[in-house]
Amino acid sequence: MNKDRLSQVSKSLIILWFLSIPLSITLADTLFTILIFLSLFKIKSSGFLKNYWPTWLFLSVIIIISLFAPDSLLALKRSKRFLSFLIIIPISIFDFSINDFKKLSLMFLVEILVLEIISIVFKNYDQSSRLYMAIHPLHPGLFGSLMGFAILNVLSKNVKYLKLLVIVILLFGIYKTQSRITFILLVFLLPYILYKNKLNYKIISGILVLMIFFIIMILISRYKLYINTIDDPSLKMRFILWKMGLMMFLDNWLWGVGPGHIESVYNKYAFDWLKTSLWDDLHSDYIQILVEYGIIGFLSYISYIFFTLKCSYKLSCNYFLLLIFILLCGCFQLMLFSSLFNRIIAFVSGVIIYCSSD
């Protein structure tokens, strides 16, 4: 197989891998393994390794900490999700460009919109839903808002009516799920999109009318969720879990308790009424990595973040904002440790790092 043919096949595999992530993690991992194998076949002729040192530093630290954990097999199993950051190898070797990324972004956005519409039509907003196999079934609206709005920032102005459709779908998603993060993202990102794409006043007026209608419906149906946040059990639980996590970190600050080892120390830090159930999801990427990998793992991740942000700013303000949106959501829920979002973060950051080095 000649170079051009191999490159085209590999780019197609990258696209299929990314589009398969929301549907089947097993299929995505199979395609990922094939991609890495094809990349290693050509890696001898590539001198890119030194250009992406924060990626290799982060992965090396994660592996070392896992090997020295009390149960290294459990730790390595927990840490294998970070292998998704190796996607930068096929991205760079097969020259996955910004134009390729924009095309894939549009395809991905259409896929998510179809899934959102199917969820709304068939009312699959319950725990038994298997439509979104890689995410929490109660929060499809969150996924749509985060990736829909963020990816829209890197698309051309020729899809303004698709953006209008996204906004309508997300408004309906908020109404169905009452997701606070979706609501916050919508309020903060909508003005930016309207300004960035210079939509005419008729479209803007229609969007505002729809927003007002859905916001009124939300406030009527579940006003306490947005107004009386003091009594919100979800918010209370997050504060409690963050406090527990910081206590775990302070006692195990260097290497952490070990990947996947929160269970072994849980009862020592859990409040009495929490000891009957295990909460190993601390609802924050940054606290989770502090607890499981300590300050060393945390600093290696922070160095990767700043390197990627620097690359994104060099590339375009749009990509910088795209990363900021993803990283901010990681403050309030698990993104880096999610089987779905982990792969998306790895791919988006890999494309940004590679394309900024050209």
Beta strands, then each sheet from edge to edge (+ up, - down):
end
